[in-house]
Amino acid sequence: MESRAQMSQSLPTKHHRPEANYRSCSQSLPLDILWLPRSSFRPAEGELADCVLVVGVSRPKLAAALLSVTLLSLFLTFHVLYDSALYSIQAASMASAASEGRKILQSQESSRTISHPMALRKRLKPPRAPRPARRLPQALIIGVRKCGTRALLEMLYLHPMVQKASGEVHFFDRDENYALGLEWYRSKMPLSFKGQITIEKSPSYFVTPEVPERVRAMNSSVRLLLIVREPVTRAISDYTQLRSRATPSAPTVSLVGHPLPDAAKPFEHLALAPDGSINIAYRPIAISLYHAYLHRWLEVFPREQILVVNGDQLIEDPVPQLRRIERFLGLEHKIGRKNFYFNETKGFYCLRNDTTDKCLRETKGRKHPRVDPAVVTKLRKFFVQHNQRFYDLIGEDLGWPED
C-alpha cells in the first residue's frame, strides 16, 4: 500500500498549469463526458481531488433525442396524473348525484306527491300489495250439534287472524256436495290473507261415518275443534230446536231410519221407551253418546289434532276456553274480556269488537222446557258409563253430574 507521501506526489499540485491538468483529466468517453480541473472554476487549495465531472452533449441530434425523451416522459406523467384526478372527481360527482336521486325518490314515495299517477310508472315499481285468496280451511269445527258451535265460530272470528265461512257448507257429510270437488268447496270459503286461518263449521260432520276419511284426504294436518256439553242438557236443547221446527205434516227421521213420534210431544215421552228404558234410537239421545263418534275420528287423526272444548264453560266464562283454542291454533292471544259483555235478558255473553256489539240471533239460547227431574236423573245415570268412555278417549274428566 502506498504511503500518504507517495499518494501526495502522484496527485497534481496547485502549481501545475491548467492546460496540463486538462490534458491529464480528459478522457475519451461517450456523451462527451469530460474531466476538468477544479482549478478552472475556483481555487482548490487544500483539496485532495482537483478534477470535477462535467457532462455535456456536443452532438445536436443526440441532444435533441434526450430532450424529446425527457419532455415526453414529463408529458405522460402529467397526463396520467390529470386523468386520475379527473376520474376521481367524476366518480365522486356521480355518487353524490345517485345519493341525491335516491333521497328524492324516497321523499316522493313517502309524501306521495307525484302529480300524475303514470309519471314514474316505468321507473318506479312499488312492491305489490298482498292479495287475499280463497283457501281451504286449516281448521274445522266438527260438532257437536247444540253445544255452541255457532257461538264458538263467532267468538273465534273476533281474532284478526281468523276468517270464517259464512254458513254451514256440509261438504264432507253430503254426497251431492262432496261430488262437486274441492274447488267447489274452496269457492265457499272466505277471502283470506296469507297467515290467516280459515275455519268452517258443520256440526253434522261429527256423526257422519264417511267424514273423517274425507277430511283427511283434503288436509291430513287440519286442526279439529270438538265442542261438547253435558249430554242430558245437550239432548234437551236438541229437542227444543226440533220441536220449534216441527210441523204435523213433516215428521222427523231418527239416525236409524225409523219414523219418530210427533216432535210436539213432551221430551219425556220421546227420551224413554214405553217400558221405561232409555230410547237410544231417539236422535237427541243418540248424538249425546260422544264416544261412539269420537272413536271413528281417532282411528283417522292423532289425538293431538283434536281439541275438545267444554261448551258449558264456554257459556259461563268464554275467555279461558278461547285461550286454549288460540294456543291450539298457533295464534297470539288477542281475544280477551274486553270482547264480551253479559246480556241479562238472554242470560249469556254477547260479543264486542272495536266498532259494534253482537249477540247471537233469537234462535240461539232458547228457553228449555221443564223436564221431569226424575227423567233427568235417570238419563244422567244412563250416561255415566258412556261419559266415562268419552273421558278415557280424550284423557280428561269433564266432571259432568251423575244424578
Order of alpha helices (4+ residues) and beta strands (2+ residues): alpha-alpha-beta-beta-alpha-beta-beta-alpha-beta-alpha-alpha-beta-beta-alpha-beta-alpha-alpha-alpha-alpha-beta-alpha-alpha-beta-beta-beta-alpha
